[in-house]
Amino acid sequence: MPGHSPSPPALPRVLVARDPGPAQAWSEDVLLMGHRACVIGVTADPEKALNWAQELHPDVALVSSRLVTNSGEPLLRALQRASPEVRLVAMVATLGLAAVSEALRFGAASVVEEGAGAEVFYEAIRAATSGRSLLTGATAAILLKGLEPRGSAELTPRQRQVLDLLDRRLNNAEIALRLGITPATVRLHVRHILQRLGASTPMQAVTLARRQSPVRPD
């Protein structure tokens, strides 16, 4: 009809399930300030997030990858199973290979770092709303690194010894005593292990190494 202007597109309805730590306290404010998303609920309670997803039918759930349900299941995976129509955007502490791969495996359409800027969140939500996945430059680089030949991420014999002792739940001082090196040297080995395996924590490194091959001292 002449003179009739189309209605503006509806804002994506977003449920935020954030880690209770202070690093996540700003996530809903980032979305609200831009007036480009409608935040319909914010919670740090995984069980409440599951209920809201089923009752409120959001378009997108912005979910901290660290949240787990009362049964110990990652919230991302629980949401994927209970509300498959809701598109998931995972928030991770660090864009390491293990964290990104795990979030994607649990059903996330996109993975963003908790400290990312507003535009990164908007792009991830917009992509999820339209049924697309979004891999930012940083996320894509992490995944491409994981596709490199295994030789590029091989650990040295000493690093494998350190990783084996980490797997046995020894702390840095105990590892240093066992290997006859200083705790500072152990910390340096751990840092290099995390970099080589694309992990953000020692336990993530152990988990990732287990998937590739058994962890054992040389």
Secondary structure, DSSP 8 states (H G I E B T S, - for coil): -TT---------EEEEE--SSGGGTTHHHHHHHHTSSEEEEEES-HHHHHHHHHHH--SEEEEETT-B-TTS-BHHHHHHHH-TTSEEEEEESS--HHHHHHHHHTTEEEEEETT--HHHHHHHHHHHHTT--B--HHHHHHHHHHTS-GGGG---HHHHHHHHHHHTT--HHHHHHHHTS-HHHHHHHHHHHHHHHT-SSHHHHHHHHHHHS-----
